[in-house]
Amino acid sequence: TQHNEFVTRMQSITRRGRSTARVESESERPLIAQPQDAAGRYEVLSAERFSTAVASYLALAQAPFFTLLHLCPEDGDIAAVAALALETSRIDSGDLVGYAPDGVVLFADGARPKELEGLEARLREKWAAGHQGGLAIEASGFPADEERIRARYNLRSA
């Protein structure tokens, strides 16, 4: 459940303790919002806009940590996995959802891959309820997987 995911994230933060890292002010973080249609429903970012959003985070002097969940449906139903990602993510808290060439990517702001195990399970469970094929999920966390992230989205190294 979402409650368990929140509790897991908070427990992880508590275990890590106070950070000595410089805290970014709100104005230093990129202001990237999930687009909305005329009725106020969230829309998926194009692959190009999503890549630009990731690049803007990586360009910060002290980039905040985040995790990208690359969602690839075995049945090829990209529209359905995009709708699922929009429905399941925390867009109001800074998460983003964008297209990738072979699927959809969920940008989980301020989350590490291990903290998203509950979210991954929820995505797979909801997917299985309405689809024959499985849902492949690959997690890439920043900063640990920075080179893989830069390679996947064709972003130059700093």
C-alpha positions as CSV (number, residue, x, y, z in Angstrom):
1,T,0.0,0.0,0.0
2,Q,1.0,3.6,-0.4
3,H,1.1,3.9,3.4
4,N,3.7,1.1,3.6
5,E,5.8,2.8,0.9
6,F,5.7,6.1,2.8
7,V,6.7,4.3,6.1
8,T,9.6,2.5,4.3
9,R,10.9,5.8,2.9
10,M,10.7,7.5,6.3
11,Q,12.4,4.6,8.0
12,S,15.2,4.8,5.5
13,I,15.6,8.5,6.0
14,T,15.7,8.1,9.8
15,R,18.3,5.3,9.6
16,R,20.6,7.5,7.4
17,G,20.4,10.3,10.0
18,R,21.3,14.0,9.5
19,S,23.1,14.6,6.3
20,T,26.2,16.8,6.0
21,A,25.3,17.6,2.4
22,R,24.3,21.1,1.6
23,V,20.6,21.4,1.3
24,E,19.4,22.9,-1.9
25,S,17.0,25.8,-1.7
26,E,13.7,25.5,-3.4
27,S,14.8,28.0,-6.1
28,E,17.9,25.9,-7.0
29,R,15.9,22.8,-7.8
30,P,14.3,22.6,-11.3
31,L,10.7,23.4,-11.4
32,I,9.3,20.7,-13.7
33,A,5.7,19.9,-13.6
34,Q,3.7,17.1,-15.2
35,P,1.7,18.6,-18.0
36,Q,-2.1,18.7,-17.8
37,D,-4.8,18.7,-20.4
38,A,-7.6,21.3,-20.5
39,A,-9.7,19.2,-18.0
40,G,-6.8,19.1,-15.5
41,R,-5.8,15.5,-16.1
42,Y,-2.1,14.7,-16.1
43,E,-0.5,13.9,-19.4
44,V,2.7,11.9,-20.0
45,L,5.8,13.9,-20.9
46,S,7.2,13.2,-24.4
47,A,10.5,11.3,-24.4
48,E,12.4,14.5,-25.4
49,R,10.8,16.5,-22.6
50,F,11.4,13.8,-20.1
51,S,15.1,13.5,-21.1
52,T,15.4,17.3,-20.7
53,A,13.8,17.1,-17.2
54,V,16.3,14.5,-16.1
55,A,19.2,16.5,-17.6
56,S,18.1,19.6,-15.6
57,Y,18.4,17.6,-12.4
58,L,21.8,16.2,-13.3
59,A,23.0,19.7,-14.2
60,L,22.7,20.9,-10.6
61,A,25.9,21.4,-8.6
62,Q,24.5,19.2,-5.9
63,A,21.9,17.1,-7.7
64,P,19.2,15.6,-5.4
65,F,18.9,11.8,-5.4
66,F,16.1,10.2,-7.4
67,T,15.2,6.9,-9.0
68,L,14.0,6.2,-12.5
69,L,11.7,3.2,-12.9
70,H,11.7,2.1,-16.5
71,L,8.4,0.2,-17.1
72,C,8.2,-2.0,-20.2
73,P,5.0,-4.0,-20.8
74,E,5.4,-7.4,-22.4
75,D,2.2,-7.0,-24.3
76,G,3.4,-3.6,-25.8
77,D,0.4,-1.6,-24.4
78,I,2.4,1.6,-23.7
79,A,-0.7,3.7,-23.3
80,A,-2.0,1.4,-20.5
81,V,1.3,1.4,-18.6
82,A,1.5,5.2,-18.9
83,A,-2.0,5.5,-17.4
84,L,-0.9,3.1,-14.6
85,A,2.2,5.2,-13.9
86,L,0.3,8.4,-13.8
87,E,-2.3,6.9,-11.4
88,T,0.3,5.3,-9.1
89,S,3.0,7.9,-8.9
90,R,3.3,10.9,-6.5
91,I,3.0,13.6,-9.1
92,D,1.9,16.2,-6.6
93,S,5.1,15.5,-4.7
94,G,7.5,16.0,-7.6
95,D,7.4,12.6,-9.4
96,L,7.3,12.7,-13.2
97,V,6.1,10.3,-15.8
98,G,7.4,10.3,-19.4
99,Y,7.6,8.1,-22.5
100,A,10.7,6.1,-23.4
101,P,11.2,4.3,-26.8
102,D,10.1,1.0,-25.4
103,G,7.9,1.9,-22.4
104,V,7.4,4.5,-19.8
105,V,9.6,6.0,-17.1
106,L,8.6,7.1,-13.7
107,F,10.9,9.7,-12.0
108,A,10.6,9.2,-8.3
109,D,11.9,12.4,-6.7
110,G,13.9,12.0,-3.5
111,A,13.7,8.1,-3.5
112,R,16.3,5.5,-3.7
113,P,15.6,2.2,-5.5
114,K,15.3,0.1,-2.3
115,E,12.6,2.4,-1.0
116,L,10.5,1.7,-4.1
117,E,10.0,-2.0,-3.6
118,G,6.4,-1.4,-2.4
119,L,5.7,0.8,-5.4
120,E,7.1,-1.8,-7.8
121,A,5.0,-4.5,-6.3
122,R,1.9,-2.3,-6.5
123,L,2.6,-1.6,-10.2
124,R,3.1,-5.3,-11.0
125,E,-0.1,-6.2,-9.1
126,K,-2.3,-3.6,-10.8
127,W,-0.8,-4.5,-14.2
128,A,-1.4,-8.3,-13.7
129,A,-5.0,-7.6,-12.8
130,G,-5.8,-6.3,-16.3
131,H,-3.1,-7.7,-18.7
132,Q,-1.9,-11.1,-19.9
133,G,1.8,-10.2,-20.2
134,G,4.1,-9.1,-17.4
135,L,5.5,-5.7,-16.7
136,A,9.3,-5.5,-16.7
137,I,10.6,-2.9,-14.2
138,E,14.2,-1.6,-14.2
139,A,15.3,0.7,-11.4
140,S,18.2,3.2,-11.8
141,G,19.1,5.3,-8.9
142,F,21.0,8.6,-8.9
143,P,23.8,9.0,-8.0
144,A,24.8,5.3,-8.0
145,D,23.6,4.6,-11.5
146,E,24.5,8.0,-13.0
147,E,26.4,6.6,-16.0
148,R,23.6,4.2,-16.9
149,I,21.0,7.0,-16.7
150,R,23.2,9.3,-18.9
151,A,23.7,6.5,-21.4
152,R,20.0,5.6,-21.6
153,Y,18.8,9.2,-22.1
154,N,21.8,10.2,-24.3
155,L,23.0,12.8,-21.7
156,R,26.6,14.0,-21.7
157,S,28.6,13.4,-18.6
158,A,29.3,16.5,-16.4
